[in-house]
Amino acid sequence: MALRKKLWENLVEDFSKTYFMHSRFYSSKVDFKKLRPMVLKRIQNRAKDYPVKGMVPVAREVLEKRRVLIQGVSTLMQVFPVLACKFCPDVYIGEKGHLIQTCYGYKRCGRKRVHEWIPGGLNDILVPVETFRLENMFQDVIKHDQRFDFDRVPAVLELCRQAGANIDDENLHPGMLNSDQGIGHIDGGGPFSPSHLMNIAKEVLDAWEKLRSGVQRLLLVYPSKVCKHCSEVHIGPSGHKARLCGVFKFESWHGKHFWKKAEVDDLVPPKIVWWRRPQDPPVLVNEGRDFYGHAPAVVDLCTKTGIIVPTKYSCMMKIQGLSAPVSR
């Protein structure tokens, strides 16, 4: 009995030493007003480490690839028609739109309807994502009343600007470039040759891949946020307080965003579209939707020239997949 009591006392003593040694105790008498200047000073000192010199060439390459991508897609759209749905964001690349019933339309219209196609534009292929242009990376959080005091610029440009790249009017307004400056311009204004179109598509696909890989590298160094419930993006360590979230517009928090870490797809959306394979019918029908493949709109546009896409898209595009059974 005495031995058991002695062992129990030793066990309690060892546990108490270990617990108090690895425990932290916080006093409720801490004056947070005195800590605030110290926190602000640490934030200011952290701002001196940016921009990171090693990431400046990456930001410049992203800007250049973005310019090549916009000009190349604009050139290819002059040859291959792009269709956009009148009532939803769906896009199809081809002369005739598909008949797959995936249009959800407006609130008053029925869901799962056939799309009503109209000619598409550049923004249907390269989805624009805008954000607030900050004076510096670690400035004060933008409040709701200050939302009109800051310009809205493309998110990729703001990310590159914070990374140390110089932004000029050509990058801010790529649509101001005339067709003579495009990478696909041919002297004399003649038709595009198949070999020339393939070269343009290769440059576009290379620019697309390097743009996304460059943005992914920049996001590892420069923090960016995206709302959980909408597509709002903020380039900076903390999101803004502008109440612009339409999902919860009428809720008790009045449109405040719920921020999370942004990924590449948030800044450079791939815009997935239906892709017609050689074994598919000329017009995709709703009955074979389980057999058809998908592809990013930029990749689909490049495949129209006959180039071979990277193998990482093979699973999504179902290149070797079965064709839809013919209904009799």
Residue pairs with C-beta under 8 A, 6 or more apart in sequence:
43 138
44 138
46 138
47 136
47 137
47 138
50 137
50 162
50 222
51 59
51 162
51 163
51 164
52 163
52 164
52 221
53 164
55 163
55 164
55 217
55 218
55 221
55 222
56 163
56 164
56 165
58 163
58 214
58 217
58 218
59 159
59 160
59 161
59 163
59 164
59 165
59 214
59 218
60 160
60 165
61 210
61 214
62 156
62 159
62 160
62 165
62 210
62 211
62 214
62 215
62 218
63 157
63 160
63 165
63 167
63 171
65 206
65 207
65 208
65 210
65 211
65 214
66 156
66 157
66 171
66 174
66 207
66 211
67 170
67 171
67 174
68 183
68 203
68 204
68 207
69 126
69 204
69 207
69 208
69 211
69 298
70 122
70 126
70 174
71 174
71 177
71 181
71 182
71 183
71 184
72 182
72 183
72 184
72 200
72 201
72 203
72 204
72 207
73 122
73 125
73 126
73 204
73 298
73 301
74 122
74 179
74 182
75 179
75 182
75 183
75 184
75 185
75 200
76 184
76 197
76 200
76 201
76 204
76 301
76 302
76 304
76 305
77 122
77 125
77 301
78 179
78 184
78 192
79 192
79 197
80 93
80 94
80 301
80 304
81 93
81 94
81 95
81 119
82 91
82 92
82 93
82 119
82 120
82 121
82 124
82 125
82 301
83 91
83 92
83 93
83 94
83 97
83 117
83 118
83 119
83 120
84 90
84 91
84 117
84 118
84 119
84 120
84 121
84 124
85 91
85 97
85 103
85 115
85 116
85 117
85 118
86 115
86 116
86 117
86 118
87 103
87 105
87 106
87 109
87 115
87 116
88 103
88 104
88 105
88 115
89 124
90 102
90 103
90 115
90 273
91 120
91 124
91 125
91 271
91 273
91 297
92 98
92 115
92 117
92 273
92 274
93 273
93 297
93 300
93 301
93 304
94 276
96 282
96 283
97 115
97 117
98 115
98 274
98 276
98 283
98 284
98 285
99 114
99 283
99 284
99 285
99 286
100 114
100 115
100 274
100 284
100 285
100 286
100 289
100 292
101 112
101 113
101 114
101 286
102 112
102 115
102 289
103 111
103 112
103 113
103 114
103 115
103 116
104 111
104 112
104 113
105 111
105 113
114 286
122 175
124 271
124 297
125 271
125 297
125 298
125 301
126 271
126 298
127 269
127 271
128 154
129 154
129 155
129 156
129 231
129 233
129 266
129 267
129 268
129 269
130 152
130 153
130 154
130 155
130 233
131 152
131 153
131 154
131 155
131 158
131 232
131 233
131 234
131 235
132 142
132 147
132 150
132 151
132 152
132 158
132 234
132 240
132 242
133 150
133 151
133 152
133 153
133 158
133 161
134 150
134 158
134 162
134 235
134 236
137 162
137 222
137 236
137 237
138 236
138 237
141 238
141 239
141 240
141 241
142 150
142 240
142 241
142 242
143 240
143 241
143 242
144 241
144 242
144 243
146 242
147 240
147 242
147 244
153 167
153 172
154 172
155 224
155 233
155 235
155 267
156 211
156 215
156 267
156 268
157 167
157 171
157 172
158 235
159 215
159 218
159 219
159 222
159 224
159 235
159 267
160 167
160 218
161 167
162 222
162 235
162 236
163 218
163 221
163 222
169 176
170 176
170 177
179 185
183 200
183 203
184 192
184 196
184 197
184 200
186 192
186 196
192 200
194 305
194 306
197 305
198 305
198 306
198 307
200 305
201 301
201 302
201 303
201 304
201 305
201 307
202 302
202 307
204 298
204 301
204 302
205 298
205 299
205 302
205 307
205 309
205 310
208 296
208 298
208 299
209 310
211 268
212 264
212 268
215 264
215 267
215 268
216 264
219 262
219 263
219 264
219 267
222 235
223 236
223 237
223 261
224 233
224 234
224 235
224 236
224 261
224 262
224 266
224 267
225 233
225 234
225 236
225 238
225 239
225 259
225 260
225 261
225 262
226 232
226 233
226 234
226 259
226 260
226 261
226 262
226 263
226 266
227 233
227 239
227 245
227 257
227 258
227 259
227 260
228 257
228 258
228 259
228 260
229 245
229 247
229 248
229 257
229 258
230 244
230 245
230 246
230 247
230 257
231 266
232 244
232 245
232 257
233 262
233 266
233 267
234 240
234 259
238 259
239 257
239 259
240 257
241 256
242 257
243 254
243 255
243 256
244 255
244 257
245 255
245 256
245 257
245 258
246 255
248 254
248 255
248 256
249 255
270 296
270 297
270 298
271 296
271 297
271 298
272 294
272 295
272 296
272 297
272 316
273 294
273 295
273 296
273 297
273 300
274 284
274 292
274 293
274 294
275 292
275 293
275 294
275 295
275 300
275 303
275 317
276 284
276 292
277 292
277 293
277 317
277 318
277 319
277 321
277 323
279 322
279 323
280 288
280 291
280 292
280 323
280 324
281 288
281 324
284 292
285 324
287 324
287 327
288 323
288 324
288 325
290 324
291 318
291 321
291 322
291 323
291 324
292 318
292 324
293 316
293 317
293 318
293 319
293 321
294 316
294 317
295 303
295 309
295 313
295 316
295 317
296 313
299 309
299 313
302 309
303 309
309 317
314 320
